Each structure stands twice: as C-alpha cells, then as structure tokens.
C-alpha cells in the first residue's frame, strides 16, 4: 500500500515507520540551530513544511538564503495571499533560534491548527490567556501569586503560564504575538524569565507593525487607564488644561497619585491580599506608568488632545521606539506581508535605518499571484464618493447598489463597512426583503457573530474592521462588498499631524492597504472563487493616487472602468 505523510505529503517508503522528511526536519530543529548567514538552500528545503513546493517558493527561499549569506540583516518579502508566506517563514525559523511574531492571536491559532506547522514552535501568549492553577475561574494575570502577594517557589512547575514560558525559553523557535513580543521585552527583562534575543525574528503580516508600537507607547488618561478615584479627583484640573506646560504639569500630578496608589496596592498584596479588581487595577497602573516613562524620555514630537474629559497623548512617529520594542530582539529579520506597498517608506517609519545600514536591508521583488484572475475579480459597482461631504447625497444610492448585488449573490457575502456609523446606516436603510439575511455584530459580540456567519449559508455579514486575519475560503464567502473605502480617521490627531508634515501618499497608501487586505480574505486557493464589489465612488481616485504602489496581482484584477483615468485631482475623504 502506498503511503503519504498526512502532514507534509511526502511519500513514506515501505520499510520506514515515519516520514523521512518530517523526521529530518525534527532532528534539525532540535540539534542544528544555525545562524541565518550560515544557511544553505538545502538546510532550508529540508525543513520546508510541505511537499511539493508551490510556485515561486523555492526561488524566494534561495533569494533569502543568498541575501543573508551576502551580509544582509533584514529581508522584506511582499507576497500575495496563497503564496505560502508562513511556510517560507517557518522553513527559516526551523533551522535558527528564532521568534515568529504575528499581529493577532487568531493567526497564531490558525498556524497551530495546520498539521504541517504544529510541531515547529512553542507558542507563547499573555498571562490572561492561561488559567490560575489554584483558581481556574481566574486568569493568571489576576491569579493567586498576584492577589496574595507571595512568591510561589513552584510556579515554574504548577502555573500554566510559567510552565509554557519555560518551554518557550528552551524552545528553538517561539510563536507569539507582536503585542506579547513588545510587552515581554519591557516588563520581564530579567535573566531568569526573559525570552531574550535570538538569531532571527520573523514578523509576519507586518504592514502595521509601526501602528502596533505607536499604540503601545501612547499615554491615555481615562477612567479605564488610571484608578477611578485618581481620575475623579483630578478631573477638574484636567478640564483646565489648555497648554503643553499645563498638560505636563497635570501628567506629573497624575504620576504622583498613581505611584502612591500602586504602593498601597503592593502593601495590600503583602498583607491582606488583593481582590481580582484590585489586581487588574495594579496591572493597569503599571501599564500606564510604563507608557508615561517612555514619553518622559522621548525626543520625538508628540501630539495631544482632550476629548470627552479624556486626554490622549501620542508620538507622531514610532521609529524612536522601534529599536527598543522590536529590533533589539534579534540579529536578523524576515519581514513579510501582502501589503508593504512602499518598502522605502516602511523602512523609514519603522526605524530600520536606526539599527541597520541601508546596504544591510534587502527588498525582494513583489511575488506574483498564482490564483487565476478570473476567480478573483474586482467589480465596479461605484455610485459616488461616500466622503463626509458627499455622504447624504450618495448613501441611499450606495444602499441600492448593495441591494442589487445581494439579489445576485445568493451565497455567503461579507460587507466591509469601515465604521459602525456606516454599518448602522446600511442596516437601517436596506430593504425588508434582504434584512433576514443580515448578520450584524456589535463591539461586544464580534467573534460570536462572525462564527455564526461562517457556519451559515446564504447569509450576509455586515462587518466593521474584519479586513485582516480572516480565512474565508471556499463557500464560507462567495462575495465581498466594499461599502466604504477605509481612509485613516482624520479625527486622529496623529493622522492630521502627518498630513500637515506632507505624508499624503502615506495616507492614501494606508487606505489602499486596507482595501487589498480585505480583498484577500475570500480567495485562499487556486480553485477558490469570490467576487469583490466596490461601491464607494472614492475608489477610482484612490487607485489613481496609489497606482505606482499597487501590486501587479491586484492591478490585474481591476476592471478597466476603475483604472481608465489615473491622473485625477485629490478629493476630500
């Protein structure tokens, strides 16, 4: 009987009990951890997770090996959905001591469900994802060690979080989120528990890595980031803040108060113990002070605003912090995504040139798509711009266009609404005959409603912010509708400041990036098919402004009506 490995598809000889390819990869992973600049193509191919390779994969593997061997420290890989970036990345993390970081826990779970990848890593998540061994109703982040203030001598043997962390500490390759990579490097930096630095750091789906770091260092003064007592006591002072000097004085006052509050909680932990709420409060204070200390030591420009009695203070750019938060964790890097539209700007904004020379960075050519373009068309259903100024004029036309599409598309459909305002307007205005098909989520039941739609047939998922990290293959999603182009929020002070500094192309590219990410959710294999309808009339202008940065595999799916005139003046968004 002919046998093939269920994991990688390799033929298993009659005289062997196990797949020779997987066994070789396992031994190499355990016993031969190489430096990236010492790799050969054979080293990487022997640890490739599947067989046979997809088109372009071996060439990309060869290019990355050559780049590292020629002295490059960072390789930037832009490749479309279906190329198999995770397999390419994993073949390198399998032969080096490495971190593999992704932006979302859902992507980690997807990788761990893949039989070809499950044994390649030890995954590591934040404390809240593990249950306290003494009280399983609690997460480890509010477990007995933290609420009762004692040092558990057996924590590495009984606590699920610390057991997993010790596995990660010893593992050749660790799979983790961007957020955990950043937080772990800031809060647990002692030799006993710190995961430390490694030879290679893979950043997968890395197009928004700068945004991840910006969010980590932002300072927020709200009732949810500092104790209610402190917030309420200082609220009158907050309302009087008008100048930068007053702002900084106010922040210094907050620091004094939360430090005192934190000291009280520490004493309580050592004596009477903390409640779960108090343990969570302690964690919030520590997180707030961490961000504030970064602001205090920063040399960058920061912007701020007070809105609804809450103060938000953010750096305009993240590059000052990227070395400490990301790049310090490894000596070599593979940065991959389908949507690094402008590699030069990406390198600038992520601070790579602060840690590497320009000649140590290699940007690989954009990888083509192997999916037939007729299986993934972009269809022009535009009615007029849905900008703020044109909203009232064109929204009803947009709703009618969506109705026309849904009457044709009888399978599962996802609508990308961009905001809850757009979602509500669509749901309120759509015809009664179509409303029974709709599955609408709120901020609180996003995942539940998503699962409901994915398990249904003939339903319409009216979604907000589901353009990334989703795998809607085959009959999960037969068509997608882009209701509104997802331009960055002009109410964001950081966005406004960048535009003032001349970053208009960055602004446009961010919108196009989100569109392409959404486009890639539904067609996930060569024999998969899904249509992508565009309703917002702002899209043709966006295509014109971003044309030099749009990947060829997305350009080829665009209809002539959306690209016939690419030199069009900018319009309000």
C-alpha positions as CSV (number, residue, x, y, z in Angstrom):
1,X,0.0,0.0,0.0
2,X,1.4,3.4,-1.0
3,X,1.6,5.7,2.0
4,X,2.0,9.5,2.1
5,X,2.6,11.7,5.2
6,X,-0.6,13.4,6.3
7,X,1.5,16.4,7.5
8,X,3.7,17.3,4.5
9,X,2.5,15.0,1.7
10,X,5.8,13.2,1.3
11,X,5.9,9.5,0.1
12,X,6.8,7.2,3.0
13,X,9.0,4.2,1.9
14,X,7.6,0.7,2.8
15,X,10.4,-0.1,5.1
16,X,10.0,3.1,7.3
17,X,7.5,3.8,10.0
18,X,7.8,7.6,9.9
19,X,8.0,10.3,7.3
20,X,11.7,10.8,6.5
21,X,11.2,14.5,5.6
22,X,9.4,15.3,8.9
23,X,11.9,13.3,10.9
24,X,14.8,15.1,9.3
25,X,13.2,18.4,10.0
26,X,12.6,17.5,13.6
27,X,16.2,16.5,14.1
28,X,17.4,19.6,12.5
29,X,15.1,21.7,14.6
30,X,16.4,20.0,17.8
31,X,20.1,19.7,17.0
32,X,21.3,22.0,14.4
33,X,20.4,25.6,15.1
34,X,22.3,27.7,12.5
35,X,22.9,31.4,12.1
36,X,21.0,32.9,9.2
37,X,24.2,33.9,7.4
38,X,25.4,30.3,7.6
39,X,22.4,28.7,5.9
40,X,22.4,26.8,2.7
41,X,19.4,26.4,0.4
42,X,19.5,22.6,1.3
43,X,19.3,23.4,5.0
44,X,16.1,25.4,4.4
45,X,14.5,23.0,1.9
46,X,15.0,20.0,4.2
47,X,12.9,21.8,6.8
48,X,10.2,23.1,4.4
49,X,6.8,22.2,6.0
50,X,5.1,20.7,2.9
51,X,5.8,19.0,-0.4
52,X,5.7,19.8,-3.2
53,X,6.5,23.5,-3.0
54,X,4.2,26.0,-4.5
55,X,5.2,28.2,-7.5
56,X,7.9,30.8,-6.6
57,X,8.5,29.4,-3.1
58,X,11.9,27.8,-3.9
59,X,13.1,30.9,-5.7
60,X,12.2,33.1,-2.7
61,X,13.9,30.7,-0.3
62,X,17.0,30.9,-2.5
63,X,16.8,34.7,-2.6
64,X,16.6,34.9,1.2
65,X,19.5,32.5,1.7
66,X,21.6,34.5,-0.7
67,X,20.7,37.7,1.0
68,X,21.7,36.5,4.4
69,X,24.9,35.0,3.1
70,X,25.8,38.2,1.4
71,X,25.7,40.2,4.6
72,X,22.0,41.4,4.6
73,X,20.5,41.5,8.1
74,X,16.8,42.2,7.0
75,X,14.8,40.7,4.2
76,X,11.5,42.3,3.2
77,X,9.1,39.9,1.5
78,X,5.9,41.1,-0.2
79,X,3.8,38.2,-1.4
80,X,0.0,37.8,-2.1
81,X,-2.5,35.5,-0.3
82,X,-1.9,31.9,-1.2
83,X,1.9,32.2,-1.8
84,X,2.5,30.4,1.5
85,X,4.4,33.1,3.4
86,X,4.0,31.2,6.7
87,X,5.7,28.0,5.2
88,X,8.5,30.1,3.8
89,X,9.0,31.8,7.1
90,X,8.8,28.6,9.1
91,X,11.5,26.9,7.0
92,X,13.9,29.6,8.3
93,X,12.7,29.5,11.9
94,X,13.1,25.7,11.8
95,X,16.9,26.0,11.4
96,X,17.6,29.1,13.5
97,X,17.0,30.1,17.1
98,X,14.1,32.4,16.4
99,X,10.9,34.3,17.2
100,X,7.9,34.1,14.8
101,X,5.6,37.1,15.6
102,X,2.2,37.8,14.2
103,X,-0.2,40.7,14.9
104,X,-3.2,38.6,16.1
105,X,-3.8,35.7,18.3
106,X,-6.2,34.3,15.7
107,X,-3.3,34.0,13.3
108,X,-1.3,32.0,15.9
109,X,-4.3,29.7,16.3
110,X,-4.6,29.3,12.5
111,X,-0.9,28.2,12.4
112,X,-1.3,25.8,15.3
113,X,-4.2,24.1,13.5
114,X,-2.1,23.5,10.5
115,X,-0.7,19.9,10.8
116,X,2.4,20.9,8.9
117,X,3.3,23.6,11.4
118,X,2.0,22.4,14.8
119,X,5.3,20.9,15.9
120,X,7.6,23.7,14.7
121,X,7.0,26.1,17.5
122,X,6.2,26.6,21.2
123,X,3.5,29.2,21.3
124,X,3.5,32.0,23.9
125,X,0.6,34.2,24.9
126,X,-0.1,36.8,27.5
127,X,-1.0,35.9,31.1
128,X,-4.7,36.5,30.6
129,X,-4.8,33.5,28.2
130,X,-3.9,31.0,31.0
131,X,-5.9,29.9,34.0
132,X,-4.6,30.1,37.5
133,X,-3.8,26.6,38.8
134,X,-5.2,27.5,42.3
135,X,-8.5,29.0,41.0
136,X,-9.3,28.2,37.3
137,X,-12.0,30.9,37.3
138,X,-9.2,33.4,37.2
139,X,-6.7,34.3,34.6
140,X,-3.0,34.1,35.6
141,X,-2.8,37.9,35.3
142,X,-5.1,38.1,38.4
143,X,-4.0,34.8,39.9
144,X,-3.1,33.9,43.5
145,X,0.5,34.9,43.2
146,X,-0.5,38.4,42.3
147,X,-3.6,38.9,44.5
148,X,-2.0,37.4,47.6
149,X,1.5,38.8,47.1
150,X,3.6,35.8,47.7
151,X,6.4,34.3,45.6
152,X,5.4,30.8,44.5
153,X,8.6,28.8,44.6
154,X,6.9,26.1,42.5
155,X,5.5,28.5,39.9
156,X,7.6,27.0,37.1
157,X,6.1,23.6,37.8
158,X,2.4,24.4,38.6
159,X,1.5,27.6,36.9
160,X,0.3,27.1,33.3
161,X,1.7,30.4,32.2
162,X,5.2,29.8,33.7
163,X,5.2,26.2,32.5
164,X,4.6,27.4,29.0
165,X,7.1,30.2,29.3
166,X,9.8,27.8,30.4
167,X,9.0,25.7,27.4
168,X,9.4,28.8,25.2
169,X,12.6,29.7,27.0
170,X,14.1,26.4,26.0
171,X,12.5,26.1,22.6
172,X,14.4,26.8,19.4
173,X,11.5,28.7,17.9
174,X,8.8,30.7,19.7
175,X,5.5,31.7,18.1
176,X,4.0,34.8,19.7
177,X,2.0,38.0,19.0
178,X,3.5,41.4,18.3
179,X,1.9,42.7,21.5
180,X,3.4,40.0,23.6
181,X,6.8,40.4,22.0
182,X,6.8,44.1,22.9
183,X,5.3,43.7,26.4
184,X,7.5,40.8,27.4
185,X,10.6,42.8,26.4
186,X,9.5,45.7,28.6
187,X,8.2,44.0,31.7
188,X,10.0,40.8,32.3
189,X,13.6,41.6,31.4
190,X,15.4,39.5,33.9
191,X,17.8,36.7,33.1
192,X,15.6,34.1,34.8
193,X,12.4,34.6,32.8
194,X,13.2,36.9,29.8
195,X,13.0,35.2,26.5
196,X,15.9,37.3,25.4
197,X,17.3,37.8,21.9
198,X,17.5,35.3,19.1
199,X,19.3,34.9,15.8
200,X,16.2,35.5,13.7
201,X,13.0,37.5,14.2
202,X,10.2,36.8,11.7
203,X,7.5,39.5,11.5
204,X,4.5,38.1,9.6
205,X,1.7,40.3,8.4
206,X,4.0,43.2,9.4
207,X,2.5,46.0,7.4
208,X,1.0,47.7,10.5
209,X,3.9,46.9,12.9
210,X,4.5,50.7,13.3
211,X,0.9,51.1,14.5
212,X,1.3,48.3,17.0
213,X,4.3,50.1,18.6
214,X,2.5,53.5,18.4
215,X,-0.4,52.1,20.4
216,X,1.9,50.6,22.9
217,X,3.6,53.9,23.8
218,X,0.5,56.2,23.7
219,X,-0.5,57.8,27.0
220,X,-4.2,57.7,27.8
221,X,-5.8,59.4,30.8
222,X,-9.2,57.9,31.1
223,X,-11.3,56.2,33.9
224,X,-10.1,52.9,32.5
225,X,-6.3,53.5,32.4
226,X,-5.9,55.0,35.9
227,X,-7.8,54.4,39.1
228,X,-11.3,55.9,39.2
229,X,-10.5,57.7,42.5
230,X,-7.5,59.4,41.0
231,X,-9.3,60.3,37.8
232,X,-12.4,61.8,39.6
233,X,-10.2,63.7,42.0
234,X,-8.1,65.3,39.2
235,X,-10.9,65.7,36.6
236,X,-11.4,69.5,37.5
237,X,-7.7,70.0,36.8
238,X,-7.9,68.1,33.5
239,X,-10.6,70.4,32.3
240,X,-8.4,73.4,32.9
241,X,-5.5,72.1,30.8
242,X,-5.0,74.4,27.7
243,X,-1.3,74.5,27.1
244,X,1.6,72.0,26.8
245,X,3.0,73.3,30.1
246,X,-0.3,72.7,31.9
247,X,-0.5,69.3,30.3
248,X,2.9,68.2,31.5
249,X,2.2,69.6,35.0
250,X,-1.1,67.6,35.0
251,X,0.7,64.4,33.9
252,X,3.3,64.9,36.7
253,X,0.5,65.2,39.2
254,X,-1.1,62.0,37.9
255,X,2.2,60.2,38.2
256,X,2.5,61.2,41.9
257,X,-1.0,60.0,42.6
258,X,-0.9,56.7,40.8
259,X,2.5,55.9,42.3
260,X,1.0,56.3,45.7
261,X,-1.9,54.2,44.7
262,X,0.4,51.5,43.4
263,X,2.4,51.5,46.6
264,X,-0.8,50.9,48.6
265,X,-1.8,48.0,46.4
266,X,1.7,46.5,46.8
267,X,1.4,46.7,50.6
268,X,-2.1,45.2,50.5
269,X,-0.8,42.3,48.4
270,X,1.8,41.5,51.0
271,X,-0.7,41.7,53.9
272,X,-4.4,41.2,53.3
273,X,-4.2,40.3,49.6
274,X,-5.9,41.8,46.6
275,X,-9.2,41.2,45.0
276,X,-9.4,40.4,41.3
277,X,-10.4,44.0,40.6
278,X,-7.5,45.4,42.6
279,X,-5.1,43.1,40.8
280,X,-6.4,44.3,37.5
281,X,-6.1,47.9,38.7
282,X,-2.5,47.3,39.7
283,X,-1.8,45.9,36.2
284,X,-3.4,49.0,34.6
285,X,-1.3,51.4,36.7
286,X,1.9,49.6,35.8
287,X,1.0,49.7,32.1
288,X,0.1,53.4,32.3
289,X,3.4,54.3,34.1
290,X,5.3,52.3,31.5
291,X,3.9,54.4,28.7
292,X,4.4,57.6,30.6
293,X,8.1,56.8,31.2
294,X,8.6,56.3,27.5
295,X,7.0,59.8,26.9
296,X,9.2,61.4,29.6
297,X,12.4,60.1,28.0
298,X,11.3,60.7,24.4
299,X,12.9,63.1,21.9
300,X,10.1,62.7,19.3
301,X,7.3,65.0,18.6
302,X,4.1,64.1,20.4
303,X,0.5,65.3,19.7
304,X,-2.3,65.5,22.2
305,X,-6.0,66.3,22.6
306,X,-8.6,66.4,25.4
307,X,-12.0,65.0,24.3
308,X,-14.9,63.8,26.4
309,X,-12.8,64.5,29.6
310,X,-10.1,62.2,28.4
311,X,-6.5,63.1,27.5
312,X,-4.7,61.3,24.7
313,X,-1.0,61.8,24.1
314,X,0.7,60.1,21.2
315,X,4.0,60.2,19.3
316,X,3.6,61.2,15.7
317,X,6.1,58.5,14.6
318,X,7.2,55.3,16.2
319,X,10.7,55.0,14.8
320,X,12.4,56.3,18.0
321,X,10.9,53.4,19.9
322,X,11.1,50.6,17.4
323,X,14.7,49.5,18.3
324,X,13.8,49.1,21.9
325,X,10.4,47.5,21.3
326,X,11.1,45.3,18.3
327,X,14.5,45.3,16.6
328,X,16.6,44.6,19.7
329,X,15.1,41.1,20.0
330,X,17.2,39.6,17.1
331,X,20.2,40.0,14.9
332,X,18.4,39.1,11.6
333,X,14.9,39.7,10.4
334,X,12.4,38.5,7.8
335,X,9.6,41.0,7.4
336,X,6.7,39.6,5.4
337,X,3.2,40.8,4.3
338,X,1.0,41.0,1.2
339,X,0.7,44.8,1.6
340,X,4.0,46.5,2.1
341,X,3.1,48.9,-0.7
342,X,6.0,51.3,-0.2
343,X,9.1,49.5,1.2
344,X,11.2,52.7,1.3
345,X,8.6,54.4,3.5
346,X,8.1,51.3,5.6
347,X,11.9,51.2,6.3
348,X,11.9,54.8,7.3
349,X,8.8,54.7,9.5
350,X,9.8,51.5,11.3
351,X,13.3,52.8,12.3
352,X,15.2,50.1,10.5
353,X,17.8,52.6,9.4
354,X,18.5,53.3,13.1
355,X,19.7,49.8,13.6
356,X,21.0,48.7,10.2
357,X,22.8,50.3,7.3
358,X,20.8,50.7,4.0
359,X,23.0,48.1,2.3
360,X,22.1,45.5,5.1
361,X,18.4,45.6,4.0
362,X,17.1,43.6,1.1
363,X,13.7,44.2,-0.5
364,X,12.8,41.2,-2.6
365,X,10.7,41.7,-5.8
366,X,6.9,41.5,-5.4
367,X,5.8,37.9,-5.8
368,X,3.1,37.3,-8.4
369,X,-0.2,35.6,-7.6
370,X,-0.8,32.1,-8.8
371,X,-4.6,32.4,-8.5
372,X,-6.4,32.8,-11.8
373,X,-7.5,36.4,-12.1
374,X,-11.0,35.4,-13.4
375,X,-11.6,33.7,-10.0
376,X,-11.0,36.9,-8.0
377,X,-12.4,39.9,-10.0
378,X,-12.9,43.3,-8.6
379,X,-16.3,44.5,-9.9
380,X,-17.1,48.2,-10.3
381,X,-20.4,49.0,-8.6
382,X,-19.5,52.5,-7.6
383,X,-22.2,55.1,-7.2
384,X,-20.4,58.2,-6.0
385,X,-18.0,59.2,-3.2
386,X,-19.0,58.4,0.4
387,X,-16.8,61.1,1.9
388,X,-18.2,63.1,4.8
389,X,-19.2,65.9,2.4
390,X,-20.9,63.5,0.0
391,X,-22.4,61.2,2.5
392,X,-26.0,62.5,2.5
393,X,-26.0,62.8,-1.3
394,X,-24.7,59.2,-2.1
395,X,-25.6,56.9,0.8
396,X,-29.0,56.0,-0.5
397,X,-27.5,55.2,-3.9
398,X,-24.9,53.0,-2.1
399,X,-27.6,51.1,-0.3
400,X,-29.5,50.5,-3.5
401,X,-26.3,49.2,-5.1
402,X,-25.7,46.8,-2.2
403,X,-29.3,45.5,-2.6
404,X,-28.7,44.9,-6.3
405,X,-25.6,42.9,-5.5
406,X,-27.2,40.9,-2.8
407,X,-30.1,39.9,-5.1
408,X,-27.5,38.4,-7.5
409,X,-25.2,36.9,-4.8
410,X,-27.2,34.2,-3.1
411,X,-24.3,32.6,-1.2
412,X,-22.4,34.0,1.8
413,X,-21.4,37.6,1.4
414,X,-19.3,39.9,3.6
415,X,-19.8,43.7,3.6
416,X,-16.9,45.8,4.7
417,X,-18.4,48.9,6.3
418,X,-15.3,50.7,7.7
419,X,-17.2,52.1,10.7
420,X,-20.2,51.4,12.9
421,X,-21.8,54.6,11.6
422,X,-21.7,53.2,8.0
423,X,-22.9,49.8,9.3
424,X,-25.9,51.3,11.0
425,X,-26.9,53.5,8.0
426,X,-26.7,50.4,5.8
427,X,-28.8,48.2,8.1
428,X,-31.4,50.9,8.8
429,X,-31.8,51.7,5.1
430,X,-31.7,48.3,3.4
431,X,-35.0,46.8,2.1
432,X,-37.1,44.5,4.3
433,X,-36.7,41.6,1.9
434,X,-33.0,41.4,2.5
435,X,-32.8,42.1,6.2
436,X,-33.4,38.5,7.2
437,X,-30.1,37.5,5.6
438,X,-28.1,40.0,7.6
439,X,-25.8,39.1,10.5
440,X,-24.8,42.3,12.3
441,X,-22.2,42.4,15.1
442,X,-21.6,45.0,17.8
443,X,-18.3,45.8,19.5
444,X,-19.2,43.2,22.2
445,X,-20.2,40.1,20.1
446,X,-17.8,40.4,17.1
447,X,-16.4,36.9,17.3
448,X,-19.7,35.2,18.2
449,X,-21.5,36.8,15.2
450,X,-18.5,36.0,12.9
451,X,-18.7,32.3,13.8
452,X,-22.4,32.3,13.2
453,X,-21.9,33.7,9.7
454,X,-19.1,31.4,8.9
455,X,-21.2,28.4,9.8
456,X,-24.2,29.7,7.8
457,X,-25.1,29.6,4.1
458,X,-26.7,32.4,2.2
459,X,-26.2,35.0,5.0
460,X,-24.6,38.5,4.8
461,X,-22.0,39.5,7.4
462,X,-22.3,43.3,7.8
463,X,-18.8,43.8,9.3
464,X,-16.6,46.5,10.7
465,X,-12.8,46.1,10.9
466,X,-12.6,42.5,9.7
467,X,-10.3,43.2,6.8
468,X,-7.3,41.3,8.3
469,X,-6.6,37.9,9.9
470,X,-9.6,36.1,8.4
471,X,-9.6,32.9,6.4
472,X,-13.0,32.9,4.5
473,X,-12.1,30.3,1.9
474,X,-14.5,28.4,-0.4
475,X,-18.2,28.6,0.5
476,X,-17.6,30.5,3.7
477,X,-17.6,33.6,1.5
478,X,-18.8,33.7,-2.1
479,X,-18.5,37.5,-2.5
480,X,-17.4,40.6,-0.7
481,X,-18.7,44.2,-0.9
482,X,-16.5,47.2,-0.1
483,X,-19.1,49.7,1.0
484,X,-16.7,52.5,2.1
485,X,-13.0,53.0,1.4
486,X,-11.2,52.7,4.7
487,X,-9.3,56.0,4.8
488,X,-7.4,56.7,8.0
489,X,-9.5,58.7,10.5
490,X,-9.0,62.4,10.1
491,X,-10.2,62.8,13.7
492,X,-7.0,61.1,14.8
493,X,-4.6,63.8,15.8
494,X,-1.6,61.7,14.8
495,X,-3.0,61.3,11.2
496,X,-3.8,65.0,10.9
497,X,-0.2,65.9,12.0
498,X,1.3,63.6,9.5
499,X,-0.8,65.2,6.7
500,X,0.4,68.6,7.9
501,X,4.0,67.3,7.5
502,X,3.3,66.2,3.9
503,X,2.6,62.5,4.3
504,X,-0.4,62.5,1.9
505,X,1.0,59.4,0.0
506,X,1.3,57.5,3.2
507,X,-2.4,58.4,4.0
508,X,-3.6,57.2,0.6
509,X,-1.5,54.1,0.8
510,X,-2.9,53.2,4.2
511,X,-6.4,53.2,2.7
512,X,-5.3,51.1,-0.3
513,X,-3.5,48.7,2.0
514,X,-6.7,48.1,3.9
515,X,-8.7,47.5,0.7
516,X,-6.2,44.9,-0.5
517,X,-6.2,43.2,2.8
518,X,-10.0,43.0,2.7
519,X,-9.8,41.7,-0.9
520,X,-7.5,38.8,0.2
521,X,-9.9,37.4,2.8
522,X,-12.1,35.3,0.5
523,X,-9.9,33.7,-2.2
524,X,-7.4,31.4,-0.5
525,X,-6.6,28.7,-3.0
526,X,-6.1,28.3,-6.8
527,X,-9.5,26.7,-7.2
528,X,-11.3,29.1,-4.9
529,X,-13.6,31.8,-6.3
530,X,-15.1,35.0,-4.9
531,X,-16.1,38.4,-6.3
532,X,-15.1,41.7,-4.8
533,X,-17.6,44.6,-5.4
534,X,-16.6,48.2,-4.8
535,X,-19.4,50.7,-4.1
536,X,-17.7,53.8,-2.8
537,X,-17.0,56.2,-5.7
538,X,-13.8,57.4,-3.9
539,X,-12.1,54.2,-5.0
540,X,-11.2,55.1,-8.6
541,X,-9.4,58.3,-7.4
542,X,-7.6,56.3,-4.8
543,X,-6.4,53.8,-7.5
544,X,-5.0,56.8,-9.4
545,X,-3.2,58.2,-6.4
546,X,-1.7,54.8,-5.4
547,X,-1.1,53.3,-8.8
548,X,2.7,53.1,-8.6
549,X,2.4,51.2,-5.3
550,X,-0.3,48.8,-6.1
551,X,0.9,45.2,-6.6
552,X,0.6,43.8,-10.1
553,X,-1.6,40.9,-8.8
554,X,-4.2,43.3,-7.5
555,X,-3.9,45.6,-10.6
556,X,-4.7,42.8,-12.9
557,X,-8.0,42.1,-11.1
558,X,-9.2,45.7,-11.5
559,X,-11.8,46.4,-14.3
560,X,-11.0,49.0,-16.9
561,X,-13.6,51.3,-15.5
562,X,-11.7,51.7,-12.3
563,X,-8.3,52.4,-13.9
564,X,-9.1,54.3,-17.1
565,X,-8.1,57.6,-15.7
566,X,-5.3,57.6,-13.1
567,X,-4.3,61.3,-13.1
568,X,-7.2,62.7,-11.1
569,X,-7.0,65.6,-8.6
570,X,-7.4,64.6,-4.9
571,X,-10.8,64.8,-3.3
572,X,-12.0,65.1,0.2
573,X,-12.2,61.8,2.0
